[in-house]
């Protein structure tokens, strides 16, 4: 997405000086294709049918469908239920697709230009997530927890299809869908009393999905997109060098200086190698090691306007991915705590007791502290939170924006403004 924006501002140099020597579309399809691909296990045909049948959120409903059913007024609830009924066929296809291990489609575009790949289906992924999540809430509100968690797990699996080796905008949609699933599951625990067996099954499903589809950003295909754009906008002397002419660079506000092709390829290779490595570090690790992603990448590409805008986005992308990871891990802990309380008649004094009594295999680490999520008993209830972006303990003072600006923690339980 960032590269698409960046490349859209550049004017193609003289066609008679440009040589398209690499078919990056072919490489794109090879790299995005799942290992040991089996068409019979591919969810994409079922997703296509679901997307064709999907009915978008009614304008009159607005965002009311995000509320818990009992918090809607009668008009909103009637409209939302009608919308769900209209989507019944789509929901059936979505649940069928969610049972499969991956979704892959062979990409094509005019002149094999990666910048021209159409991804109109991304909005359908969002709509699919919205309808499945509303359906899960409705089922849970009716105390049909088995089907509620089954539907919610389907939403999580479909969102996970876009993770891993995919284009960055697909990965961001995936993260958004998985955040919505984690938030909804916490709502179900807040508004209802699910059975222990249903919670255990759902907990294991989320654990498996997280292990199979880690919430890590992958820049492999983004790199291909950049390289394809370079070969289409820079001259090629046959030795790896060339230039974007001064005139188009000046027209696009990039100054009158020539931009060297070999320099850009070399600088971005360094940046790509660095970002791939540093994105695996948690916010707590970056803080401990005194790493500033933006400052470092701008140091790699000083004064190069072609790549400068790309470098400024990395911090935001990093935070977004780790917020998703924290939400998902906190959900697993909350499910284990709820199960423990029902079966033991009380909450554990410490989170470590969940591991000792086999309610969870291993305690996840808060990526914003490098330690366990903060947990405290509060009478019959408990508080569970992350240090959030300011990387310190504010005693559970909730900041719904994850303390991006200012102080605060992010409280998962009890439920707060999300």
N, C-alpha and C positions, 0 to 999 in steps of 0.2 A: 504494500500500500504506500509506504514511504517512497520506495523507488519509483512507483507509478507516478506519484505526484512530481517527483524530481525530474524524471525523464520527460514528462509532458511539457516542461518549461523550455526544453531545448529544441532548436531548429536543426533539421537534418542538413548536413553539408552537401556539396555538389555531388549528385548521383554518379557522375563519371569518375569520381575519385574514391568511391566506396566499394569495397569488396566483401560480399557475404560469404565467408569461407567456412563457417561452422554452423551446422544445423542444431541449434540449441533446443529446438522443439523436440527433436528426437531424443536428446539427452534428458530433457525435462520428463518425458514420458517414461524413459527407462528408470530414472532415479525415483520417480514418484510411485512406480508400480510396486505393490507389495511382493515380498519375497515368496517364492513358490505360489505365484498367483493362480487361483482356480476360479474360472468364471462362475461356477456353481455356488461359490462361497462369497461372491461379490454382492454387496448390498445395493449398489448403484441402480440396477434395473427396478428394484422395488421402491427405492427412493424417488426415481423418476415418476413412477405411477402415483406415489403419495403426493409429490409436488404438483402434479397435474390436477389432483383432486382437492388440494388444499384451498380452503376459503379463508381469506385474510381477516384479521380482527376488524369487526364493524366499526366504522368511524364514530357512531353514537356511543359505543362502549368505551372508547378511549383506552386508558390504562387501568380501568376498573378491574379487568380480569386478573390483574396482579394481586388484588386483595384476597383475603380469605373469604370464602363464600358467605359466611355469616356477617361479614363486615360490609357486604354490598347491600344496596337498597333493592327493593323488589324489581324495579325496572331494569337495573343493571344485571341482576341475577338471571332474570328471564331472558335477557338479550344474550348473556354469556352462555347459558345452557342451550339456547337455540343455535348459537355459533358452534358449540361442541357437537350437537346433533348433525349439523351440516357437514362436519368434518369426520364423521364416523368412518367413512370409507378410507379416508386419508390416514386416520389413526391406525386402522387395521394394517395398511401397507407399512406404516412406520414401525409398528411393533414387529412385523415380519422382518423388515430390514435390520432392525436392531439386534436380531438373533445372530446375524452373520458377523464374521470377524473384521471385515474391512469394507470400504467403499472406494472404488477407483474407476475413473473414466479416462479414456484416451482423449487427450486435448488436441485441438486443431485451431488454426487461425490463418488469416490471410498472410501469404508469403512466409509462413512459419514464424511469424513475429511474436515473441513471447509477450510483448506489450499489448498485443491485440487479442489475447485470450479473453473470451467472454466468460464471466463468472456470475451470471444473473441468478444462479441457483442459491447463492449465499443468503439472499433475502428469504428464500424458502426454508433454509435451515433455521433461520430465526423464527419464522412463523410456525414451523414444526415444533420447535422447542416451546413456544408459547402455548400451543394447543395441548401438547402432552402434559405440560406442567399444570395448566388449569384443570385438565381431566384428572390428574393425580390428586389435586386438592379436593376436587368434588368427591372422588372415591373415598379419600381419607375422612372427609367430613361426614360421609355416610357409614363410617366405621368399616369400610371394605379395604382393610390395610394390605391384604395380599395383592390385590389388583392395583392399589395406589402405588405401592413400592415397585411393582412390576412395570407400571407405566413410567414412573420416574426414572427407573433404571434404563428404560428404553430411550428416554430423552438424553440421559448421560452417555449412553453408547453412541447414539447418533452424533452428538456433539464431539465425541472422541474421534470419530472418523476423520475429522478435519485436522487432527493434531499430527505431530511428527513431521515427516518430510513432505510438507505442502507449502504453498506460497504463504507469505506472512499474513496477509489479510484473512486467509482461511484459518490460520492458527488463532488469530484474534477472535474470530467468530466462535471457534471451538472453546476458547477460554471463557467467553461471555456465556455460552450455553452451559458450561460446567459450573460456573459461578451461580447461575440461576437455579440449577439442580440442587446444589448444596444449600442455598438459601431456602429453597422450598422444603427440603427435608427437615431443616431446623424448624420451620413453621409447623410442619406436621407434628413434630415432637412437642411443640408449644401448645397447639390448639387441641390435640387429641391424645389418647393413651394407646398407642399401638401395642400389639402382642409382642412378647419377647421373641418368639420364633420368627416373626416377620422382620423385626429389627435386626436380628442376627443374620438372616438371609441377605437383607439389603446391605448391611455392613460388609459382609464378605464380597458382595458384588462390586461395591465401590472400591474395596481394597484390590480386587483383581483388575478392575478397569484402570486404576491408578498405576498398578505395576505394569500392565500391558501398554498403556498409553501415558507415559510420564508427561507431566506438565512442564515441558522444557521447550523453549523456542529453538527452532531449527532454521538456519539461514542458507541451507544448501541451494534451494531453488531460487531464493532471492538473489544469490550470487550469479546464477545462470542468467537471470533476467537482466541484471546489470551488464554482464559481459555481452549479451546479445544486443542491448541498447548501444553499447560502445561501438560494436562493429558496424552498426547501422548509422552512426552519427559522426564517425571519425574516418578520416582517410587512412589508407593502409599502404605502407611502402613495401610490404612483403617481408619486412624484417621485425615486425611487431611494433613499429612506431607509426606515427601519423598525427594529424591535428584536426581539431575543429577549427574552421576558419575564423578569422577575427570578426568578420561581419555578423554572423549569427550569434556569436558569443556576446558581442556588444549589444545587439538587439534585445537579448534576453537578460540584460543587466548583469552579465558576468564579466564585464570589463573588456578592454581591448587586447589584453594579453592572450597569446596563443595557449591552448590547453593541450598538453602533450598526451597522446594516447598511452604510450608505454608507461608514463609516470602514473597515470590514473589506474591502470591495471595493476601496477606494482603496489601502489599505496592501498588500493582497496583489498588486495590479497593480504597485506599486513593487517589491515583493519578487520577483515573477515576472520582471519586466524585468531586474532585477539578476542573479538566479540564471541566467537564460538566457544572459546575457553572460559571467558569471564562470565558469560551468562549462566554457567553451571554453578557459580558461587552465589550463595544466599546474600540478602542484604546485610545480615549480621556479619558474614565473612568479609564482605567488601569493606564494611566499617572497620572491622578488626585489622584488616590488612591495608587500610588507608588507601583504597582504590576508588578513584572517581572516574567512572566510565566515560563521561563526556569529555572531561579534561584530557584523558589519555588519548582518546580517539582523535580529538582536535589537535593533539600534539603530533600524531602520526601524519595528519593531513593539513599542516599549517597553511592557511591562506588559499586552499584549493576549494573554490566555490562549488565545484561539481559534487563533492562529497561532504562538504561541511553540514548541509542541511540534514543529511542522513544520520550523521553522528549525534546530533542533538536529540534524536528520538529514542536512543537506546535506553536511557535511564527510565523513561516512562514505560517502555515495553517490559523492561526487567521487573519493575515494581508490579505491573499488572499481572504478569505470570506468577509471581510469588504470592500475590494476594489470593489467586485462585488456588494455589497449592495449600496455603494456610487454611482457607475455607474448607477445602475437601478433607484435610487431615483433622481439623477441629470437628467436623461432622462425624468422622469415625470415632473420635474420643467421646463425643456427646452420646452417640448410640451405645457405646460400651458402658458409659456411666448410667444411662437410663436402664439398660438391662441389669446392671449390677444392683441398682436400687430396688428394682422389682423383685429380683431373686433373693437378695440378701436382707431386704427390709430396711436398708440404710445405705447411704453413700459412703464410698471409701474415704479414709482420712487423707490419702495421697494417691496421685495418679498411678504410681508404681504398683499399687495393689491390683490394678486392672491386669497387669502383666502376670503378676504372681498367681492370680486366680483365673488366668487364661481367658479373660474377656477381650484381650487384644494381644497380638503377638509381640509388638514392639511399639513403644510410645513414639509418636512422631515428634519432630523438633519444630518449634516455632522458627520459621526462617528469618524473623525479624529480631530474634533474641539469641538464637543458637542454643536455646535450652527448651525444656518442656513448656507447653502452653501454661500460663498461670491458671491455677485451679484452687479455689477455696470453697469449703462448705459454708453454707449460709442457712442455718436451720435445716429445713427439709429440702432446701434448694441448693444451688451452687452457682458460682460464677466461673466462666471459662473465657480467657481472652489472650490476644496477641499483643506484643509490644507495639506493633504497627510501625509506620515509617519513621517516627522519631527515635525508634530503637531504644526506648527506655520504658520503665514501668511507671505508669501514671495511676496506679492503684485501681485500675478498672474504670477510669473516666472515659466513657465511650466517645470516639470521634468517628462518625459515619464515613468520613472521607479518608480514613486510614492515616490521619495526621500527616497528610502530604504537606500541608502548611499549618504549622502550629503544633500543639501538644495533644496527647491523648493516646488511648489504646483502642483496639478494635475488639468489642465484646461480642462473642458468638452466643453466649448463654449467660443470663436470661436474654430472651430476644429483645433487640433494640432496633432503633431506626437503622435500616440497612442502606 
